[in-house]
């Protein structure tokens, strides 16, 4: 799939937005309309190496791992998805200074790189316009979270409360 991109100005510092993006346990707070059934892949869902599995509307199950994080400019994720989890997928979050002193310009870009003919044909049926609208809505919801600073419910790893390290 060709890259699908969406941008939005957010009236919050880049550090605040970066902290929201780097923590996969709070992704459903602003992306549950596009990413459903999110499951964490590690006990620590923050930073490089944090991983999650979710269902992306129109694509199917996807795995995603944060592989690069440059505070407060960039968050890069890679993963696999599609049929039998064999299509490489990439997501890049870029944060630039906005027009106001405390503002930011956030851009998200998503694309896949199918290799087999079957995956390429299936990729053509994906609706990039629908994904673009979904990512735009995700950025609007991220703006609401970053600007209002409400209490956010975190997704927890199943059974984490029974591990000795988390009962302190």
C-alpha positions as CSV (number, residue, x, y, z in Angstrom):
1,X,0.0,0.0,0.0
2,X,1.2,3.4,-0.8
3,X,1.9,5.6,2.3
4,X,-1.3,7.0,4.0
5,X,-0.6,10.2,5.9
6,X,-2.4,12.7,8.1
7,X,-1.3,15.9,9.8
8,X,-2.8,18.1,12.5
9,X,-1.7,21.1,14.7
10,X,-2.0,20.4,18.4
11,X,-1.8,23.1,21.0
12,X,0.5,21.2,23.4
13,X,4.2,20.8,23.8
14,X,5.9,18.1,21.7
15,X,7.2,16.4,24.9
16,X,3.6,15.8,26.1
17,X,2.5,14.4,22.8
18,X,5.7,12.2,22.6
19,X,4.9,10.7,26.0
20,X,1.4,9.8,24.8
21,X,2.7,8.2,21.6
22,X,5.5,6.2,23.2
23,X,3.2,4.5,25.7
24,X,1.3,1.7,23.8
25,X,-0.9,1.0,26.8
26,X,-2.8,4.3,26.2
27,X,-3.2,4.0,22.4
28,X,-6.8,2.8,22.7
29,X,-7.7,6.2,24.4
30,X,-7.3,7.9,21.0
31,X,-7.3,5.1,18.4
32,X,-9.9,2.5,19.4
33,X,-12.1,3.5,16.4
34,X,-9.3,2.3,14.0
35,X,-7.3,-0.2,16.2
36,X,-9.4,-2.6,18.1
37,X,-8.7,-5.6,20.4
38,X,-5.2,-4.2,21.4
39,X,-3.1,-6.7,23.3
40,X,0.3,-5.7,24.8
41,X,3.3,-7.9,24.0
42,X,5.5,-6.9,26.9
43,X,5.2,-6.1,30.6
44,X,6.7,-2.7,29.9
45,X,4.6,-1.0,27.2
46,X,6.7,2.2,27.0
47,X,9.7,3.0,24.8
48,X,11.9,1.2,22.3
49,X,10.9,-2.5,22.2
50,X,7.4,-2.0,23.4
51,X,5.0,-4.1,21.3
52,X,1.3,-4.6,20.8
53,X,-1.0,-6.7,18.6
54,X,-4.3,-5.2,17.4
55,X,-6.9,-5.5,14.7
56,X,-6.6,-2.7,12.1
57,X,-9.9,-1.9,10.3
58,X,-9.8,-3.2,6.8
59,X,-6.4,-4.9,7.1
60,X,-6.7,-7.5,9.9
61,X,-4.4,-8.4,12.7
62,X,-1.2,-6.4,13.0
63,X,1.8,-6.6,15.2
64,X,3.7,-3.4,16.0
65,X,7.0,-2.7,17.8
66,X,8.5,0.7,18.6
67,X,12.0,0.5,17.1
68,X,13.1,4.1,17.1
69,X,12.2,7.0,19.4
70,X,14.0,10.3,19.2
71,X,12.6,12.6,21.9
72,X,10.6,14.7,21.1
73,X,10.8,14.5,17.3
74,X,10.1,11.0,16.1
75,X,8.5,7.6,16.9
76,X,9.0,4.8,14.4
77,X,7.2,1.5,14.5
78,X,7.5,-1.6,12.4
79,X,5.5,-4.8,12.4
80,X,3.8,-7.5,10.4
81,X,0.2,-7.9,9.4
82,X,-2.2,-9.2,6.8
83,X,-2.9,-12.8,6.0
84,X,-0.7,-15.1,8.1
85,X,1.1,-12.1,9.4
86,X,3.6,-11.9,6.5
87,X,3.2,-8.3,5.2
88,X,5.7,-5.8,6.6
89,X,4.0,-2.7,7.9
90,X,5.4,0.6,9.1
91,X,4.1,3.6,11.1
92,X,6.0,6.9,11.6
93,X,5.0,9.7,13.9
94,X,6.7,13.0,13.3
95,X,6.5,15.9,15.7
96,X,7.5,19.4,14.6
97,X,7.3,22.8,16.2
98,X,3.9,24.4,15.6
99,X,3.0,28.0,14.8
100,X,2.6,28.9,18.5
101,X,5.3,28.6,21.1
102,X,3.7,25.7,22.8
103,X,2.1,24.2,19.7
104,X,3.1,21.1,17.7
105,X,2.5,19.8,14.2
106,X,2.0,16.0,14.3
107,X,2.1,13.8,11.2
108,X,1.4,10.1,11.1
109,X,2.3,8.0,8.1
110,X,1.4,4.3,7.6
111,X,2.3,1.9,4.7
112,X,2.8,-1.7,4.0
113,X,5.2,-3.6,1.7
114,X,3.6,-6.8,0.4
115,X,5.9,-9.2,-1.4
116,X,3.7,-12.0,-2.8
117,X,1.3,-11.5,-5.7
118,X,-1.7,-12.5,-3.5
119,X,-0.8,-9.9,-0.9
120,X,-0.2,-7.2,-3.5
121,X,-3.7,-7.9,-5.0
122,X,-5.3,-7.8,-1.6
123,X,-3.5,-4.6,-0.8
124,X,-5.1,-3.0,-3.8
125,X,-8.5,-3.6,-2.3
126,X,-7.7,-1.6,0.9
127,X,-9.3,1.7,1.1
128,X,-6.5,4.2,1.6
129,X,-9.1,7.1,1.8
130,X,-10.9,5.3,4.7
131,X,-7.6,4.7,6.5
132,X,-6.6,8.4,6.0
133,X,-9.9,9.5,7.6
134,X,-9.3,7.0,10.5
135,X,-5.8,8.4,11.1
136,X,-7.1,12.0,10.9
137,X,-9.7,11.2,13.5
138,X,-7.0,9.5,15.6
139,X,-5.0,12.8,15.5
140,X,-8.1,14.8,16.5
141,X,-8.6,12.5,19.5
142,X,-4.9,12.7,20.4
143,X,-5.3,16.5,20.3
144,X,-8.2,16.3,22.8
145,X,-6.1,14.2,25.1
146,X,-2.9,16.3,24.9
147,X,-4.7,19.6,25.3
148,X,-7.0,18.7,28.2
149,X,-4.7,16.3,30.1
150,X,-7.5,14.0,31.5
151,X,-6.8,10.8,33.5
152,X,-6.2,8.1,30.9
153,X,-7.0,4.5,31.4
154,X,-4.1,2.2,30.6
155,X,-4.4,-1.2,29.0
156,X,-2.9,-3.8,31.3
157,X,-1.2,-7.0,30.5
158,X,-3.3,-10.0,31.6
159,X,-1.9,-11.5,34.8
160,X,0.5,-8.7,35.5
161,X,-1.1,-8.0,38.9
162,X,0.0,-11.5,40.0
163,X,3.7,-11.1,39.2
164,X,5.9,-10.3,42.2
165,X,7.6,-7.3,40.6
166,X,4.2,-5.5,40.2
167,X,2.9,-6.2,43.6
168,X,5.2,-3.8,45.5
